[in-house]
Amino acid sequence: MAETSHSSLPVNLQWGGRFAAGPAAVMQEINASIAFDQRLWRQDIQGSLAHAAMLAHVGIISAADEVAIREGLEAIAVEIEEGRFVFDPGLEDIHTNIEARLIARIGEAGRRLHTARSRNDQVATDLRLWLREAIDGLDRQVVVLMQALADRALEHAALPIPGFTHLQSAQPVTFGHHLLAYVEMFARDRGRLADCRCRLNECPLGAAALAGTAFPIDRAMTSAALGFARPCANSLDAVSDRDFALEFLAAAALVASHLSRLAEEIVLWASPAFRFIQLSDAFTTGSSIMPQKRNPDAAELVRAKTGRIGGAFLALLTVLKGLPLAYGKDLQEDKEPVFDAAAALALSLAAMAGMVRDLVPDEARMAAMAGDGFSTATDLADWLVRMLGMPFRTAHHVTGRLVAKAEARGIALAELPLSEMQAEEPRISEAVYGVLTVASSVASRDSEGGTAPARVAQAAEKWRRTLAG
Ligand code: ARG
């Protein structure tokens, strides 16, 4: 440790009474959170306003002090808003920065604000308030993406594309059906975000450092003022757990992983090998040396952001694991993963909604590919079962032989002459050709949740109504 790192810094405001020397430079650097927790300033002021009003209400501070505190905090909010506030790393975090400024502005009354409170319950409150708002914003963005998907699904309810299993042509489906699959996923994601919001909506204020306080506080009052459903029931739990943040990160990681699947499909669909869609200029980049290129950078980045969002979950899980009650400074490491994941997710959702709105399907190419790879073979097998009463296993076998014939001749199933079909199974009639087209195939899958254009249009309409309401 460098000998020069002590001394020149001011003695810390918080524990200056006991510690003679200021913190070493490295200590300040590892300890200070102001660089990233300054974004909690609104929540911190909001929490302090509620706390001061409660202190005055129960008579712990005077009404005049409460007014001075309120006006002081409001003035500080303006300073921060206008970029005039100087955040001091020597004052460690947002809570101390604001409190020190309040004291500088209003003097003695400012020194009373921290009665019956600790930064431990303060920071837990701030982060819950921040996350509650972040969840609301992200939820609105998920809705916007779902609306884009539902709109495009309705528009392309009957457009056939290849349906894959193992990324091998399986059965034709419609583009609308495919897009609506994502709408279902994002709907569940919204449910998870809403659950998380509901569980986090309890107020830690009043837990103080860890044990509660001897002052006659009114926790219900601060809780209600901040829009929480109720005060946290256990003061130790209130200051020491961050499961609400972890739950958010888990939900965020799932949204991100759904986004990454769609992003990957967009990358594939836009590739020259697929040529299913064209992305707009707005969401692609060119190459500096290959003039023909239109690179799906936004989709690739959405795919990749999943890494940092899932990483944030694992980072916080690891911080919390094995941490003894109650507060430990380890908990300061909760914020960056949360802020970073929320920002990455917001950006990913915005980019994805834009890509979905703008993408132009190559309908002819999609429809042609939908019929490729003997994709209506299952329809043929089903026809043999329905029309000839053949057991499905036998029908599967007969169809397999017909596919082999067509494949050997390099033609589609629908191009195989009737005579060749009858050589395999004499009871096959001309009517079989009616089930071998892509259009008949998708239209026939009219079971609930199936790919039939009528079903898809209905589902898309339902989602549009639900999301508009
Ligand atoms: N900056 C701290 C954090 O983010 C605030 C709480 C500090 N509490 C303490 N006892 N040192 O967790």
Residues whose N, C-alpha, C, O or C-beta is under 5 A from the ligand:
A	BS01	LIG	S33 D93 R119 N120 V123 L331 Q332
